[in-house]
Amino acid sequence: MPALSKVQATERLADVVEKAKPSAVPELYAELFPERSTAVLPSASDLAHHIRDGLDAEEIVDLWNVVFPNDRNVWYDEVDDEIHYNEEVVGYADAE
């Protein structure tokens, strides 16, 4: 069960975003700032700086799904203050 603290998850996201190809920047920008549009996009480095400045847990989860599309079942655990991903989903037995 992979889990990261919010700080670890933020740093992992920022590291990948910082190295993103210029063609990926518009999608990353749109995920970080869904209500904004801009004629001039910031650099990947600027986006990474914004990420390191702090994101809400929900923003981390949403961005994680964009940056790491192969990861599944990404969620935030408020009790442990951790981001979880790639966990097995436990099915529920029918009660009869």
C-alpha positions as CSV (number, residue, x, y, z in Angstrom):
1,M,0.0,0.0,0.0
2,P,2.0,3.0,-1.2
3,A,1.5,6.1,0.8
4,L,3.3,9.4,1.0
5,S,3.1,12.4,3.3
6,K,1.7,15.5,1.6
7,V,5.2,17.0,1.6
8,Q,6.6,13.9,-0.1
9,A,3.8,13.8,-2.6
10,T,4.2,17.5,-3.4
11,E,7.9,17.1,-3.9
12,R,7.5,14.1,-6.2
13,L,4.9,16.0,-8.3
14,A,7.2,19.1,-8.4
15,D,10.2,17.1,-9.5
16,V,8.3,15.6,-12.4
17,V,6.6,18.8,-13.4
18,E,9.9,20.7,-13.4
19,K,11.2,18.3,-16.0
20,A,8.0,18.3,-18.1
21,K,8.2,18.8,-21.8
22,P,6.9,22.2,-23.0
23,S,4.1,20.4,-24.8
24,A,2.8,19.1,-21.4
25,V,2.8,22.5,-19.7
26,P,-0.7,23.6,-21.0
27,E,-2.3,20.5,-19.5
28,L,-0.5,21.0,-16.2
29,Y,-1.4,24.6,-16.1
30,A,-5.1,23.9,-16.8
31,E,-5.1,21.3,-14.0
32,L,-3.5,23.8,-11.5
33,F,-5.5,26.8,-12.6
34,P,-8.8,25.5,-14.1
35,E,-10.5,28.9,-14.0
36,R,-7.7,30.9,-15.5
37,S,-6.6,31.4,-19.0
38,T,-3.4,33.1,-20.1
39,A,-1.9,34.1,-23.4
40,V,1.6,33.3,-22.0
41,L,2.0,30.1,-20.1
42,P,4.5,29.9,-17.3
43,S,7.5,27.6,-17.6
44,A,7.5,24.1,-16.1
45,S,9.9,25.5,-13.5
46,D,7.4,28.1,-12.5
47,L,4.7,25.5,-12.2
48,A,7.0,23.4,-10.0
49,H,7.6,26.4,-7.8
50,H,3.9,26.9,-7.4
51,I,3.4,23.2,-6.4
52,R,6.2,23.5,-3.8
53,D,4.6,26.5,-2.3
54,G,1.8,24.2,-1.2
55,L,-1.3,22.6,-2.6
56,D,-4.4,21.4,-0.8
57,A,-4.7,17.6,-0.5
58,E,-7.5,17.5,-3.1
59,E,-5.3,19.5,-5.5
60,I,-2.4,17.0,-5.0
61,V,-4.7,14.1,-5.8
62,D,-6.1,15.8,-8.9
63,L,-2.7,16.7,-10.2
64,W,-1.3,13.2,-9.3
65,N,-3.9,11.7,-11.7
66,V,-2.5,14.0,-14.5
67,V,1.2,13.6,-13.8
68,F,1.0,9.8,-13.0
69,P,-1.8,8.5,-15.2
70,N,-0.9,4.9,-14.6
71,D,-1.5,5.2,-10.9
72,R,-4.9,4.1,-9.7
73,N,-7.0,4.6,-6.6
74,V,-5.4,7.8,-5.6
75,W,-6.9,9.3,-2.5
76,Y,-6.1,11.4,0.6
77,D,-6.3,10.0,4.1
78,E,-7.2,12.8,6.5
79,V,-6.5,10.7,9.6
80,D,-2.9,9.9,8.6
81,D,-2.4,13.0,6.5
82,E,-1.2,10.9,3.6
83,I,-1.7,10.4,-0.1
84,H,-2.4,6.8,-1.0
85,Y,-2.2,5.3,-4.5
86,N,-2.2,1.9,-6.3
87,E,-4.0,0.2,-3.4
88,E,-6.1,-2.9,-4.0
89,V,-9.8,-2.1,-3.8
90,V,-11.5,-4.5,-1.5
91,G,-14.8,-5.7,-2.7
92,Y,-17.8,-6.0,-0.4
93,A,-19.5,-9.3,0.1
94,D,-23.3,-9.4,-0.4
95,A,-25.0,-9.9,2.9
96,E,-27.6,-12.5,2.5
